[in-house]
């Protein structure tokens, strides 16, 4: 009986080390499981999250590890929150899934997940470490910006088949990031964290929760559609959260679009997670529609919940001068009235066409801001600001942040907006005198265009906002009205091109038919 008892105890001990869970609800890092390393540099916060709490006066590297010997047919799951933008060398994290040593500063053999790259967009990556040599073997798809809030799931099957998933919203709606086979290292002794920060203020900005390391849990999660794209007026692309059963997903009647469009005529698989649908009838231009999706299954037989996704197809047009105009300028937001303390420009699509703002620009001659891809429908207003202030204006209307917004000088500036072909769409040479109000020109009030359908951008068509908020970003101007031009145009300058041609530039748009009448002009000599 004694040998059997010893064998049983050994098996129990082995199982205890081969898998573990920790949600930190016991506020104890010393038992169940036992964490070692820089234990004093981590706390369990009031939300029962494991939180770094390192040196707050200088950069540091914090390591936390626990015993784990399970490697084959294994699943790792956890929640990770980084309250900063990770970088490639200074501020980043490694989560060691497999390691033969507990001190991750040493040469080791194992695998780890890492986030932290050069630039503002970071992806999760799977790396292999051989001694002191690190090799990236898989790069994920989900991109994280100024912070990370992710639910992470990784599986490793016997033979070294790695697959990892991410929920970029921090939950358990995992999206497949990729798979790779690498069996260089097939055993492990430890699991843990490697948190490096060179910026002292990052000392408490690494947070984790809900660790699970153990047998692969059967998939019971239903597939979802996490992205829809309109490819043309008859084509849609659907991105599923995981690989779907190709035979079932290819059934045409699983999909239907309203507005009389109906079911698709063909389905093309980009890969096991992305399909493209082609319809016989075109989507109506600018009319909101929906696609209904049913019966699609993942590879484990989980059926998608009945899904309805709204979308709108827009026929993109080429912009002409004054199709889109500048209608409001907040050059001096200080002191604020009831608007954010931030500069903005408002533009308005006064045409009946839809435009893609990609590669449009706005400049004051000193700096230039370029627009990203953005669909501007007919009649729409858009708040344009620096991308660092975009979240300040979301409650006021549609807003688009630019990487560089020209500084709007309080005393006046010359703004020019161009399309992707570098054609001038609108220009405003505003001055502080345009306020016509000694109180409002001290700050907190915007300049608003009176008649947005009159292309002239001279002083008579602009004035201080009458809104009690200080401006009307994102919607009809408070001073909206008809502008009657009683001021004769003036010649700004002339320029001789050659012996028989010269240019005349006026201060406002002119009547084209009058300009083309040769009897309008006379030369002496």
Secondary structure in CASP SS format (residue, H / E / C, confidence):
PFRMAT SS
TARGET T0000
AUTHOR 0000-0000-0000
METHOD secondary structure of the structure
MODEL  1
X C 1.00
X H 1.00
X H 1.00
X H 1.00
X H 1.00
X H 1.00
X H 1.00
X H 1.00
X H 1.00
X H 1.00
X H 1.00
X H 1.00
X H 1.00
X H 1.00
X H 1.00
X H 1.00
X H 1.00
X H 1.00
X C 1.00
X E 1.00
X E 1.00
X E 1.00
X C 1.00
X C 1.00
X C 1.00
X C 1.00
X C 1.00
X C 1.00
X C 1.00
X C 1.00
X C 1.00
X C 1.00
X C 1.00
X C 1.00
X C 1.00
X E 1.00
X E 1.00
X C 1.00
X H 1.00
X H 1.00
X H 1.00
X E 1.00
X E 1.00
X E 1.00
X C 1.00
X C 1.00
X C 1.00
X C 1.00
X C 1.00
X E 1.00
X E 1.00
X E 1.00
X C 1.00
X C 1.00
X C 1.00
X C 1.00
X C 1.00
X C 1.00
X C 1.00
X E 1.00
X E 1.00
X E 1.00
X E 1.00
X E 1.00
X E 1.00
X E 1.00
X E 1.00
X C 1.00
X C 1.00
X C 1.00
X C 1.00
X C 1.00
X C 1.00
X E 1.00
X E 1.00
X E 1.00
X E 1.00
X E 1.00
X E 1.00
X E 1.00
X E 1.00
X E 1.00
X C 1.00
X C 1.00
X C 1.00
X C 1.00
X C 1.00
X C 1.00
X C 1.00
X C 1.00
X C 1.00
X E 1.00
X E 1.00
X E 1.00
X E 1.00
X E 1.00
X E 1.00
X E 1.00
X E 1.00
X C 1.00
X C 1.00
X C 1.00
X C 1.00
X C 1.00
X C 1.00
X C 1.00
X C 1.00
X E 1.00
X E 1.00
X E 1.00
X E 1.00
X E 1.00
X E 1.00
X E 1.00
X E 1.00
X C 1.00
X C 1.00
X C 1.00
X C 1.00
X C 1.00
X C 1.00
X E 1.00
X E 1.00
X E 1.00
X E 1.00
X E 1.00
X E 1.00
X E 1.00
X E 1.00
X E 1.00
X E 1.00
X C 1.00
X E 1.00
X E 1.00
X E 1.00
X E 1.00
X E 1.00
X E 1.00
X E 1.00
X E 1.00
X E 1.00
X E 1.00
X E 1.00
X E 1.00
X C 1.00
X C 1.00
X C 1.00
X E 1.00
X E 1.00
X E 1.00
X E 1.00
X E 1.00
X E 1.00
X E 1.00
X E 1.00
X E 1.00
X E 1.00
X C 1.00
X C 1.00
X C 1.00
X E 1.00
X E 1.00
X E 1.00
X E 1.00
X E 1.00
X E 1.00
X E 1.00
X C 1.00
X C 1.00
X C 1.00
X C 1.00
X C 1.00
X C 1.00
X C 1.00
X E 1.00
X E 1.00
X E 1.00
X E 1.00
X E 1.00
X E 1.00
X E 1.00
X C 1.00
X C 1.00
X C 1.00
X C 1.00
X C 1.00
X C 1.00
X C 1.00
X C 1.00
X E 1.00
X E 1.00
X E 1.00
X E 1.00
X E 1.00
X E 1.00
X E 1.00
X E 1.00
X C 1.00
X C 1.00
X H 1.00
X H 1.00
X H 1.00
X C 1.00
X C 1.00
X C 1.00
X E 1.00
X E 1.00
X E 1.00
X E 1.00
X E 1.00
X E 1.00
X E 1.00
X E 1.00
X E 1.00
X E 1.00
X C 1.00
X C 1.00
X C 1.00
X C 1.00
X C 1.00
X C 1.00
X C 1.00
X C 1.00
X C 1.00
X E 1.00
X E 1.00
X E 1.00
X E 1.00
X E 1.00
X E 1.00
X E 1.00
X E 1.00
X C 1.00
X C 1.00
X E 1.00
X E 1.00
X E 1.00
X E 1.00
X E 1.00
X E 1.00
X C 1.00
X C 1.00
X C 1.00
X E 1.00
X C 1.00
X H 1.00
X H 1.00
X H 1.00
X H 1.00
X C 1.00
X C 1.00
X H 1.00
X H 1.00
X H 1.00
X E 1.00
X E 1.00
X E 1.00
X C 1.00
X C 1.00
X C 1.00
X C 1.00
X E 1.00
X C 1.00
X C 1.00
X C 1.00
X E 1.00
X E 1.00
X E 1.00
X E 1.00
X C 1.00
X C 1.00
X C 1.00
X C 1.00
X E 1.00
X E 1.00
X E 1.00
X E 1.00
X E 1.00
X C 1.00
X C 1.00
X C 1.00
X C 1.00
X C 1.00
X C 1.00
X C 1.00
X C 1.00
X C 1.00
X E 1.00
X E 1.00
X E 1.00
X E 1.00
X E 1.00
X E 1.00
X C 1.00
X C 1.00
X C 1.00
X E 1.00
X E 1.00
X C 1.00
X C 1.00
X C 1.00
X C 1.00
X E 1.00
X C 1.00
X C 1.00
X C 1.00
X E 1.00
X E 1.00
X E 1.00
X E 1.00
X E 1.00
X E 1.00
X C 1.00
X C 1.00
X C 1.00
X E 1.00
X C 1.00
X C 1.00
X C 1.00
X C 1.00
X C 1.00
X C 1.00
X C 1.00
X E 1.00
X E 1.00
X E 1.00
X E 1.00
X E 1.00
X E 1.00
X E 1.00
X C 1.00
X C 1.00
X C 1.00
X C 1.00
X C 1.00
X C 1.00
X C 1.00
X C 1.00
X C 1.00
X C 1.00
X C 1.00
X C 1.00
X C 1.00
X E 1.00
X E 1.00
X E 1.00
X E 1.00
X E 1.00
X E 1.00
X C 1.00
X C 1.00
X C 1.00
X C 1.00
X E 1.00
X E 1.00
X E 1.00
X C 1.00
X C 1.00
X C 1.00
X C 1.00
X E 1.00
X E 1.00
X E 1.00
X C 1.00
X C 1.00
X C 1.00
X C 1.00
X E 1.00
X E 1.00
X E 1.00
X C 1.00
X C 1.00
X C 1.00
X C 1.00
X E 1.00
X E 1.00
X C 1.00
X C 1.00
X C 1.00
X C 1.00
X E 1.00
X E 1.00
X E 1.00
X E 1.00
X E 1.00
X E 1.00
X H 1.00
X H 1.00
X H 1.00
X H 1.00
X H 1.00
X H 1.00
X C 1.00
X C 1.00
X C 1.00
X C 1.00
X C 1.00
X C 1.00
X E 1.00
X E 1.00
X E 1.00
X E 1.00
X C 1.00
X C 1.00
X C 1.00
X C 1.00
X C 1.00
X C 1.00
X C 1.00
X C 1.00
X C 1.00
X E 1.00
X E 1.00
X E 1.00
X E 1.00
X E 1.00
X E 1.00
X E 1.00
X C 1.00
X C 1.00
X C 1.00
X C 1.00
X C 1.00
X E 1.00
X E 1.00
X E 1.00
X E 1.00
X E 1.00
X E 1.00
X E 1.00
X E 1.00
X H 1.00
X H 1.00
X H 1.00
X H 1.00
X C 1.00
X C 1.00
X C 1.00
X C 1.00
X H 1.00
X H 1.00
X H 1.00
X C 1.00
X C 1.00
X C 1.00
X C 1.00
X E 1.00
X E 1.00
X E 1.00
X C 1.00
X C 1.00
X C 1.00
X C 1.00
X C 1.00
X C 1.00
X C 1.00
X C 1.00
X C 1.00
X H 1.00
X H 1.00
X H 1.00
X E 1.00
X E 1.00
X E 1.00
X C 1.00
X C 1.00
X C 1.00
X C 1.00
X C 1.00
X C 1.00
X C 1.00
X C 1.00
X C 1.00
X C 1.00
X C 1.00
X C 1.00
X C 1.00
X C 1.00
X C 1.00
X C 1.00
X C 1.00
X C 1.00
X C 1.00
X C 1.00
X C 1.00
X C 1.00
X C 1.00
X C 1.00
X C 1.00
X C 1.00
X E 1.00
X E 1.00
X E 1.00
X E 1.00
X E 1.00
X E 1.00
X C 1.00
X C 1.00
X C 1.00
X C 1.00
X C 1.00
X E 1.00
X E 1.00
X E 1.00
X E 1.00
X E 1.00
X C 1.00
X C 1.00
X C 1.00
X C 1.00
X C 1.00
X H 1.00
X H 1.00
X H 1.00
X H 1.00
X C 1.00
X C 1.00
X H 1.00
X H 1.00
X H 1.00
X C 1.00
X C 1.00
X C 1.00
X C 1.00
X C 1.00
END
